[in-house]
Amino acid sequence: MKGQRDTENPFAHLSRKALVAMLEDESGAYTKVERYAAWEAIHDLDNAGVRRNRMLQEHEPDRRPDLLRTLEYIDNLSELEQMRNPPGYREFFVNLLNQGEALESGYEPPSLPSLLDILQQIEDVG
């Protein structure tokens, strides 16, 4: 939407907490246009974070820093924003992080049998 706007978003300088408070305020203190501008500013913040994360991912050999940034993002969401996430959302990323740490500590995931092993088992059964 930046290409369609003649001026900068007047709320772009506000914190996420202030923007969410404006967006969720249904008291009539803010107009629909102001609430939409707050939503747009939140959207711009999220997009900037995603772009920054993608650039960092290109230079990282593993996923742990990415997962840690995702958890930090989730932890910094307001209570209202966190309520929109499905149950277990944060735990999903914690589990992914723990799986990666387990792999580095010598854990070997079970390997799948090769096609040759499968064919040999079929022949032995038949």
Helices and strands as residue ranges (DSSP letters): G 2-4, H 16-24, H 32-57, H 64-75, H 79-83, H 89-104, H 115-125
